[in-house]
Amino acid sequence: MTAFHRGDDLLSPGYQSSDETRWVAEAPKRNDRTAFARDRARILHSAGLRRLAAKTQVMVAGTADFPRTRLTHTLEVAQIGRELGASLGCDPDLVEVGCLAHDLGHPPFGHNGEAALAEIAESAGGFEGNAQTLRVLSRLESKTFDANGRSVGLNLTRASLDSAIKYPWPRRADTPKFGFYADDEPVFLWAREGAVPGRKCFEAQVMDWADDVAYSVHDVEDAIVGEHLDFAVLNSVSEREAITALAGSAYTAATPGEIEAAIDRLLALPFWPSSFDGSQRALAALKNLTSQLIGRFCGGAQALTREHFGDGLLTRYSAQLMIPSELEAEVAVLKTLANLYVMQRAGAMPVYQEQQEILKSLVASLLRREGRDLEAWLQPAWKAAGTDEQRMRVVVDQVASLTDSSAVAWNRRLSD
C-alpha cells in the first residue's frame, strides 16, 4: 500500500484527514511515516503493553514457560490482524494499533480479575476490560497533556482509538460488555464521530476476529502442551456432548447439529493430529495445526468479505467483515476446549477464588488507607476525586494496571 503526502503529513490511502486527527493537535516529528505508524510506535513503547508480559492469558503468568501471557497473545493477534487487514485494503499499521491495544485494559488474573473488579466497582459504574482500554489509551498512559494540564494519554488519532473499541456502546442491562465509562464519554464520542451507531469500524472487526482466531487456536495449543487436553476427547460421545452444550451456551448461536458438524470437520482436517507425546515431531505437528487453522479462519473471512464488498480498499465504515458460519462454529469449538479443559480443570476453582479475594482485599486496603499508597501518577486524580464513586474509580485504575505478581505483592504489603 502506497502512502501519499499532503502538506507535512504522510497520509494513508483510503482514509480521510478527520481519521488522522488527534484530540490535541501535534506537529509531525518527521514526514516519512503515517499518523497510524506513529500511533503503532506509541503503543509498542507504552508501559501498559509491557505490563501484559506478566498478566494471565489463560494459564497463570509465570507458572510455566510455554503458555502464552497476555503480551505474547497480543503480539500474535497483531500479526494475524495486520496481515488480514492488509489483504482487505486496511492500513496495516492502523489494524495493528487496534490489535496491540485491545487488551491494555485487562487487569491482573485475566477474565477472572475482570469479574472481580466488575463486582467491586458495581456502584461506581462497573468495570469492563475494553472500557478500561479506552481509558488507558486516552487518559492513563503518560504521553500528552491538553492546554488545561489534563492527560490525554497517548493522544492517538481518531481512527486508531476507534480501531480498539470492540463494544461501541455504554454500560447497559442486556450485556456485561461495554466500551466506555460515563466520564470517558466525551473521548468515546470524539473517536466515534461519523461512525455507524453500535457498529465496530472495519479495522476493529478485523482486530476482533484476529483476537478470536489467536486465542481459540493458541489456547488449545497451550492446553495440549500443558497436558490439560487430549485430542482423544473429541472422539468421546459424552465429552462431545459437553463440548457441544458449552459451545452453544457460551460462544455461538449455531445449533447442536452445526456444532457437531464443526467438530467432525476439524477431526477430518488432514493436519489435525491424532495424539501428542511431547516429542519434537509432535510439537512440529501441533505448530503446523495452529498455522493451518489460522490460515483457514483468516482465508475464509478474507474470501467471503471480498465476495460481498469487492476488491477495493475496505476501510472504516465502507464494509463489514464477513465470517463464514462454518468457521465461526469451528472457532467456537476451539474456545470451548480451552474453557472446559483448562479454565474448568480440576483444582482451578480455589485458585480463581484466591485471585478474586486478593483483588477485593487490595481495593479495600487502598480505600481504607485513603489512597496514600497509590503510585505518584494517580495521586492527583485521588486528590481531585470528590465522591466515593470517583475515589473507587481511581483505586480501580491502580489495581487494573498491576500485573499478577505485583497485585499479590501489593496485597501482601498492605494487608500486613
C-alpha positions in Angstrom: 0.0 0.0 0.0 1.5 3.3 -1.1 1.0 6.4 1.1 1.0 9.9 -0.2 1.9 13.4 1.0 -0.4 16.3 1.8 1.4 19.2 3.4 3.8 17.9 6.0 2.0 14.6 6.7 2.3 11.2 5.1 -1.3 10.0 4.7 -2.7 6.6 4.2 -4.9 5.8 1.1 -8.5 5.1 1.9 -8.7 7.4 4.9 -9.8 11.0 5.5 -8.0 13.7 7.2 -10.5 13.5 10.1 -9.5 9.9 10.7 -6.0 11.1 11.4 -7.0 14.0 13.7 -5.7 13.9 17.3 -7.5 15.2 20.4 -4.6 17.5 21.0 -3.0 18.8 17.8 0.6 17.8 17.3 3.1 18.6 14.6 4.6 15.6 12.9 8.1 14.7 14.1 9.1 13.7 10.6 7.4 13.3 7.3 8.4 9.8 6.3 5.7 7.9 8.3 1.9 7.9 8.6 0.0 9.0 11.6 -1.0 5.4 12.1 2.6 4.2 12.1 3.2 6.9 14.7 0.3 5.5 16.8 1.6 2.0 16.5 5.0 3.1 17.8 3.3 4.8 20.8 1.6 1.6 21.8 4.7 -0.5 21.3 6.6 1.8 23.7 3.8 2.1 26.3 4.0 1.0 29.9 0.7 -0.7 29.5 1.9 -3.0 26.8 5.0 -4.0 28.8 2.8 -4.9 31.8 0.9 -7.5 29.7 4.1 -9.7 29.9 3.1 -10.6 33.5 -0.6 -10.8 33.1 -2.6 -14.0 32.7 -3.9 -15.1 29.4 -5.5 -18.5 30.4 -2.7 -20.2 32.4 -1.4 -18.1 35.3 1.5 -16.0 34.1 4.8 -17.4 35.3 3.6 -20.9 36.2 5.2 -22.5 33.1 7.4 -21.4 30.3 5.4 -22.5 27.2 1.9 -20.9 27.7 1.0 -17.5 26.4 0.9 -14.5 28.6 -1.4 -11.6 27.8 1.6 -9.9 25.9 2.5 -12.8 23.7 -1.2 -13.3 22.9 -1.4 -9.6 22.0 1.6 -9.9 19.7 0.1 -12.9 17.9 -3.2 -11.0 17.5 -1.3 -8.1 16.0 0.5 -10.3 13.4 -2.7 -12.1 12.4 -4.7 -8.8 12.3 -2.1 -6.9 10.4 -1.9 -9.4 7.6 -5.7 -9.9 7.4 -6.3 -6.2 7.4 -3.7 -5.5 4.7 -5.2 -8.2 2.5 -8.5 -6.3 2.7 -7.2 -2.9 2.0 -6.9 -1.5 5.5 -3.9 0.4 6.6 -1.9 -2.4 8.3 -0.4 -0.1 11.0 -3.9 1.0 11.9 -5.2 -2.5 12.3 -2.1 -3.4 14.3 -2.8 -0.4 16.6 -6.2 -1.9 17.4 -4.7 -5.3 18.0 -1.8 -4.2 20.2 -4.2 -2.0 22.2 -7.1 -4.5 22.6 -6.1 -6.0 25.9 -4.4 -3.0 27.5 -7.3 -2.5 30.0 -7.2 -6.1 31.2 -6.4 -6.4 34.9 -4.4 -9.0 36.8 -5.6 -12.6 36.6 -7.3 -12.3 33.2 -11.1 -12.5 32.9 -11.3 -13.8 36.5 -9.8 -10.5 37.7 -12.1 -8.6 35.4 -15.1 -10.3 37.0 -13.8 -9.4 40.5 -13.3 -5.7 39.6 -16.7 -5.6 37.9 -18.3 -6.7 41.2 -16.2 -4.4 43.3 -16.9 -1.3 41.2 -20.6 -2.1 40.6 -21.8 1.1 42.3 -19.2 3.3 40.6 -20.0 2.4 37.0 -18.7 -1.2 36.9 -15.5 -2.5 35.3 -15.0 -3.8 31.7 -11.6 -4.6 30.2 -12.5 -2.9 26.9 -13.8 0.2 28.6 -10.6 0.3 30.6 -8.6 0.0 27.4 -10.1 3.3 26.1 -9.3 4.8 29.5 -5.7 3.7 29.3 -5.3 5.0 25.8 -7.0 8.3 26.3 -6.2 9.2 29.9 -4.0 6.8 32.0 -0.9 6.3 29.8 1.6 9.1 30.2 2.4 10.9 27.0 0.5 14.1 26.2 -1.4 16.8 28.1 -4.0 19.3 26.9 -3.9 23.1 27.4 -5.6 22.6 30.8 -2.9 20.2 32.0 -5.2 17.1 31.7 -3.7 13.9 30.5 -5.0 12.7 27.1 -3.0 9.5 27.3 -1.2 8.5 24.1 -3.2 11.1 22.1 -3.9 8.7 19.3 -5.7 9.6 16.1 -9.5 9.2 15.9 -9.3 6.1 13.7 -6.7 4.5 16.0 -8.9 4.9 19.1 -11.9 3.6 17.1 -9.9 0.6 16.0 -9.6 -0.5 19.6 -13.3 -0.1 20.5 -14.9 -3.6 20.5 -18.1 -2.6 22.1 -19.3 0.8 20.9 -22.0 1.4 23.4 -22.3 2.5 27.1 -22.9 0.2 30.1 -26.4 -1.3 29.8 -28.5 -4.1 31.3 -28.7 -6.5 28.4 -25.0 -7.3 28.2 -21.9 -7.2 30.6 -19.8 -5.8 27.7 -19.5 -2.1 27.1 -16.9 0.3 25.6 -16.6 3.3 27.9 -17.3 4.6 31.4 -19.5 7.6 31.9 -16.7 10.1 32.5 -14.9 8.9 29.3 -17.9 9.5 27.1 -16.5 12.7 25.5 -13.5 10.9 24.1 -15.6 8.0 23.0 -18.0 10.3 21.1 -15.0 12.1 19.6 -13.4 8.8 18.4 -16.7 7.6 17.0 -17.5 10.8 15.1 -19.1 9.8 11.8 -19.4 6.2 12.9 -22.4 3.9 12.4 -24.1 3.7 15.8 -23.5 0.4 17.6 -21.2 -1.0 14.9 -17.5 -1.5 15.1 -15.4 0.1 12.5 -14.0 -2.3 9.9 -10.5 -2.3 11.5 -12.0 -3.2 14.9 -13.9 -6.0 13.2 -10.6 -7.3 11.8 -9.0 -7.0 15.3 -11.9 -8.8 16.9 -11.7 -11.7 14.5 -7.9 -11.9 14.8 -8.4 -12.0 18.6 -10.9 -14.8 18.3 -8.6 -16.8 16.0 -5.5 -16.3 18.0 -6.8 -17.2 21.4 -9.0 -20.1 20.1 -6.1 -21.7 18.3 -3.3 -20.9 20.7 -5.1 -21.6 23.9 -5.8 -25.1 22.6 -2.0 -25.5 21.8 -1.1 -24.4 25.3 -3.7 -26.8 26.7 -2.3 -29.7 24.8 1.3 -29.0 25.7 0.3 -28.4 29.3 -1.4 -31.9 29.4 -4.8 -30.4 30.2 -6.3 -31.5 27.0 -6.1 -34.7 25.0 -7.1 -34.8 21.3 -9.0 -38.0 22.1 -11.8 -36.2 23.9 -13.3 -35.2 20.6 -13.9 -38.9 19.9 -15.8 -39.5 23.1 -19.6 -39.3 22.9 -20.0 -37.9 26.4 -17.2 -35.4 26.0 -18.6 -34.2 22.7 -22.0 -33.7 24.3 -20.4 -31.5 27.0 -18.4 -29.6 24.4 -21.5 -29.0 22.2 -23.5 -27.8 25.2 -20.9 -25.3 26.4 -20.2 -24.0 22.9 -23.9 -23.4 22.3 -24.4 -21.6 25.6 -21.2 -19.5 25.7 -19.7 -19.0 22.2 -22.1 -19.5 19.3 -25.7 -19.3 18.1 -25.1 -22.4 16.0 -27.4 -25.4 16.6 -26.1 -28.5 18.3 -26.1 -30.2 14.9 -24.0 -27.5 13.4 -21.5 -27.6 16.4 -21.3 -31.4 16.0 -20.6 -30.9 12.3 -17.8 -28.4 13.1 -16.2 -31.0 15.4 -16.3 -33.5 12.6 -14.8 -31.1 10.1 -11.9 -30.3 12.5 -11.2 -34.0 13.0 -11.3 -34.6 9.3 -8.6 -32.0 8.5 -5.5 -33.7 7.1 -3.3 -31.7 9.5 -5.3 -32.5 12.7 -3.1 -34.6 15.0 -4.5 -37.8 16.5 -2.2 -37.6 19.5 0.6 -35.7 21.2 3.6 -37.2 23.1 5.7 -34.1 23.6 8.4 -35.1 21.1 9.9 -32.6 18.7 7.9 -34.2 15.9 4.7 -33.9 17.9 5.5 -30.2 18.7 6.1 -29.6 15.0 2.7 -31.2 14.1 1.0 -29.1 16.7 2.6 -25.9 15.4 1.5 -26.9 11.9 -2.0 -27.3 13.2 -2.0 -23.7 14.6 -0.6 -22.3 11.4 -3.1 -24.2 9.2 -6.0 -23.2 11.3 -5.1 -19.5 11.3 -4.8 -19.6 7.6 -8.1 -21.4 7.3 -10.0 -18.9 9.5 -8.4 -15.8 8.1 -8.6 -17.0 4.5 -12.2 -17.8 4.8 -13.1 -14.4 6.2 -11.0 -12.7 3.5 -12.6 -14.6 0.7 -16.2 -14.1 1.9 -15.6 -10.4 2.6 -14.2 -9.8 -0.8 -17.1 -11.7 -2.4 -19.5 -9.3 -0.7 -17.6 -6.0 -1.0 -15.3 -6.3 -4.0 -11.6 -5.7 -4.5 -11.2 -2.1 -3.3 -9.8 -0.6 -0.2 -12.1 -1.7 2.7 -11.7 0.8 5.5 -13.6 2.4 8.4 -17.3 2.1 7.6 -17.2 1.1 3.9 -17.6 -2.6 4.6 -18.2 -5.3 7.2 -16.0 -8.3 7.9 -17.9 -11.5 6.8 -17.2 -14.7 8.7 -18.4 -18.0 7.2 -20.8 -19.6 9.7 -18.9 -22.9 9.5 -15.7 -21.3 10.5 -17.3 -19.3 13.3 -18.6 -22.6 14.7 -15.2 -24.2 14.5 -13.6 -21.3 16.4 -16.4 -21.7 19.0 -15.4 -25.4 19.4 -11.8 -24.5 20.0 -12.7 -21.8 22.5 -14.9 -24.4 24.3 -12.0 -26.8 24.5 -9.8 -24.2 26.4 -12.7 -23.3 28.7 -13.8 -26.9 29.5 -10.3 -28.4 30.0 -8.2 -25.5 31.2 -10.4 -22.9 32.8 -12.6 -25.5 34.4 -9.8 -28.0 35.1 -9.7 -29.8 38.5 -8.2 -27.6 41.2 -8.7 -24.3 39.2 -11.7 -23.0 41.3 -9.8 -22.5 44.5 -7.1 -20.6 42.6 -9.8 -18.3 41.0 -11.4 -17.7 44.4 -8.0 -16.7 45.9 -7.3 -14.4 43.0 -10.6 -12.6 43.4 -10.0 -12.3 47.2 -6.6 -10.7 46.5 -8.1 -8.0 44.3 -11.0 -7.4 46.7 -8.7 -7.1 49.6 -6.3 -4.8 47.7 -9.1 -2.4 46.7 -10.4 -2.3 50.3 -6.9 -1.6 51.6 -6.2 1.2 49.2 -9.6 2.8 50.1 -9.1 2.3 53.8 -5.7 3.9 53.6 -7.2 6.9 51.8 -5.2 6.5 48.6 -1.8 7.3 50.1 -0.3 4.1 48.7 -1.3 4.9 45.2 1.5 5.4 42.7 2.5 9.0 42.2 0.9 9.3 38.7 -2.5 8.6 40.3 -2.2 10.9 43.3 -3.6 14.0 41.6 -6.7 12.0 40.5 -7.3 10.9 44.0 -7.0 14.4 45.4 -9.4 15.7 42.7 -12.0 13.0 43.4 -15.0 14.5 45.2 -17.2 11.4 45.7 -16.8 7.8 46.8 -17.5 6.7 43.3 -14.7 8.8 41.9 -12.3 7.6 44.5 -13.3 4.0 43.7 -12.6 4.6 40.1 -9.1 5.9 40.9 -8.3 2.8 43.0 -9.7 0.5 40.3 -7.4 2.3 37.8 -4.5 1.5 40.0 -5.4 -2.2 40.6 -6.2 -2.8 37.0 -2.8 -1.5 35.9 -0.9 -4.1 38.1 0.5 -7.4 36.9 -0.4 -10.7 38.5 2.7 -10.8 40.7 2.6 -7.1 41.7 -1.1 -7.4 42.7 -0.1 -10.3 45.1 2.8 -8.3 46.4 0.8 -5.1 46.9 -1.9 -7.0 48.8 0.6 -8.8 51.0 2.3 -5.5 51.9 -0.9 -3.5 52.5 -2.5 -6.3 54.5 0.3 -6.6 57.0 
